[in-house]
Amino acid sequence: MKPGDVENVIKEISGEIKGKLVISTAATIPLRFYKGIAPHAKFVRTMPNIAALVQESFTAYCCDGEVTESDKKKIEKLLSLMGSCQEVEEKYMDAITALSGSGPAYISIIIEALMYAGLRVGLPRNLALYSAAQTVLGTGKLILETQEHPAKIKDMVTAPGGTTIEAIYELEGSQIRQALMRAVKEATEKCQRIRNEITREAK
Ligand SMILES: NC(=O)c1ccc[n+]([C@@H]2O[C@H](COP(=O)([O-])OP(=O)(O)OC[C@H]3O[C@@H](n4cnc5c(N)ncnc54)[C@H](OP(=O)(O)O)[C@@H]3O)[C@@H](O)[C@H]2O)c1
């Protein structure tokens, strides 16, 4: 449910969830907010992304102090059905929300832009879209599996006097890195503003 509905729903079910594990995907809502309403339940806060639809979500989760190691095994088993998962400290959840929760939107913009770039140089539409999306998928997999730094991958495909360096030269002048860094910072800060609104209303 939407984060703004969490308070009423947890109040409604608080009698049913005593001693039970409650896993929420609601963005921005802190564990202490759930605990304040239903102190006898165990809460887990998660941040998946829409790639869960194809079992490729990255899901970060954090737990309140009463969640046990055996609970965590259950949580990981469940979240693994949607892709990969990792426990993080709660202080990172806003940044995760901004980076990987919203990330499919940013990557979709990049894929769309690459598709149009392909159209501009004469590729058929389907071929342009496929080559853009598969290149994003392949590069992500390459970085994860080789554990190489992205800069190394970039360097590996950049030959002296070649084609890639011409493209990189253009990108470096475009402020693409700053745009992504600004975007993630703005989204992170928006989490805090939403949380303030919801928790202020609840008081
Ligand atoms: N979309 C994402 O990629 C994403 C990623 C990470 C986290 N989240 C979080 O996931 C949550 C849902 O997002 P969404 O995009 O899936 O929203 P959504 O499409 O609007 O879905 C909201 C769902 O909550 C249900 N719901 C609303 N009020 C309820 C209530 N009082 N009791 C029981 N169920 C209720 C709705 O059921 P009905 O259809 O029956 O009304 C609907 O299935 C949000 O808290 C969001 O922060 C979303």
The ligand as a MOL file (V3000), in Angstrom:
LIG
                    3D

  0  0  0     0  0            999 V3000
M  V30 BEGIN CTAB
M  V30 COUNTS 48 52 0 0 0
M  V30 BEGIN ATOM
M  V30 1 N 6.4390 0.5550 -7.4350 0
M  V30 2 C 7.6970 0.3000 -7.0530 0
M  V30 3 O 8.6200 0.0630 -7.8730 0
M  V30 4 C 8.0490 0.2730 -5.5780 0
M  V30 5 C 9.3560 -0.0110 -5.1810 0
M  V30 6 C 9.6470 -0.0750 -3.8240 0
M  V30 7 C 8.6680 0.1650 -2.9020 0
M  V30 8 N 7.4150 0.4700 -3.3150 0 CHG=1
M  V30 9 C 6.3930 0.7010 -2.3010 0
M  V30 10 O 5.3600 -0.2330 -2.5220 0
M  V30 11 C 4.1230 0.3180 -2.0900 0
M  V30 12 C 3.0800 0.1230 -3.1490 0
M  V30 13 O 3.4910 0.8150 -4.3210 0
M  V30 14 P 2.8000 0.5210 -5.7000 0
M  V30 15 O 3.5160 1.3250 -6.7120 0
M  V30 16 O 2.6560 -0.9660 -5.8730 0 CHG=-1
M  V30 17 O 1.3690 1.1720 -5.4000 0
M  V30 18 P -0.0240 0.8260 -6.0270 0
M  V30 19 O 0.1300 0.2780 -7.4040 0
M  V30 20 O -0.8910 2.0420 -5.7900 0
M  V30 21 O -0.5610 -0.3730 -5.1310 0
M  V30 22 C -1.0780 -0.1170 -3.8450 0
M  V30 23 C -1.6700 -1.4250 -3.3360 0
M  V30 24 O -2.0090 -1.2710 -1.9570 0
M  V30 25 C -3.2990 -1.7990 -1.7620 0
M  V30 26 N -3.9340 -1.0680 -0.6700 0
M  V30 27 C -4.1610 0.2510 -0.5860 0
M  V30 28 N -4.7600 0.5570 0.5730 0
M  V30 29 C -4.9140 -0.6070 1.2420 0
M  V30 30 C -5.4900 -0.9520 2.4950 0
M  V30 31 N -6.0150 -0.0260 3.2900 0
M  V30 32 N -5.4530 -2.2420 2.8750 0
M  V30 33 C -4.9310 -3.1820 2.0760 0
M  V30 34 N -4.3840 -2.9240 0.8560 0
M  V30 35 C -4.3920 -1.6480 0.4670 0
M  V30 36 C -4.0150 -1.5790 -3.0740 0
M  V30 37 O -5.0380 -2.5120 -3.1770 0
M  V30 38 P -6.2740 -2.2550 -4.1970 0
M  V30 39 O -5.7570 -2.4430 -5.5730 0
M  V30 40 O -7.2290 -3.3080 -3.7780 0
M  V30 41 O -6.7470 -0.8490 -3.9260 0
M  V30 42 C -2.9150 -1.8550 -4.0820 0
M  V30 43 O -2.8010 -3.2430 -4.3800 0
M  V30 44 C 4.3800 1.7790 -1.7340 0
M  V30 45 O 4.4320 1.8980 -0.3270 0
M  V30 46 C 5.7380 2.0820 -2.3410 0
M  V30 47 O 6.4330 3.0140 -1.5380 0
M  V30 48 C 7.0740 0.5070 -4.6300 0
M  V30 END ATOM
M  V30 BEGIN BOND
M  V30 1 1 1 2
M  V30 2 2 2 3
M  V30 3 1 2 4
M  V30 4 1 4 5
M  V30 5 2 4 48
M  V30 6 2 5 6
M  V30 7 1 6 7
M  V30 8 2 7 8
M  V30 9 1 8 9
M  V30 10 1 8 48
M  V30 11 1 9 10
M  V30 12 1 9 46
M  V30 13 1 10 11
M  V30 14 1 11 12
M  V30 15 1 11 44
M  V30 16 1 12 13
M  V30 17 1 13 14
M  V30 18 2 14 15
M  V30 19 1 14 16
M  V30 20 1 14 17
M  V30 21 1 17 18
M  V30 22 2 18 19
M  V30 23 1 18 20
M  V30 24 1 18 21
M  V30 25 1 21 22
M  V30 26 1 22 23
M  V30 27 1 23 24
M  V30 28 1 23 42
M  V30 29 1 24 25
M  V30 30 1 25 26
M  V30 31 1 25 36
M  V30 32 1 26 27
M  V30 33 1 26 35
M  V30 34 2 27 28
M  V30 35 1 28 29
M  V30 36 1 29 30
M  V30 37 2 29 35
M  V30 38 1 30 31
M  V30 39 2 30 32
M  V30 40 1 32 33
M  V30 41 2 33 34
M  V30 42 1 34 35
M  V30 43 1 36 37
M  V30 44 1 36 42
M  V30 45 1 37 38
M  V30 46 2 38 39
M  V30 47 1 38 40
M  V30 48 1 38 41
M  V30 49 1 42 43
M  V30 50 1 44 45
M  V30 51 1 44 46
M  V30 52 1 46 47
M  V30 END BOND
M  V30 END CTAB
M  END
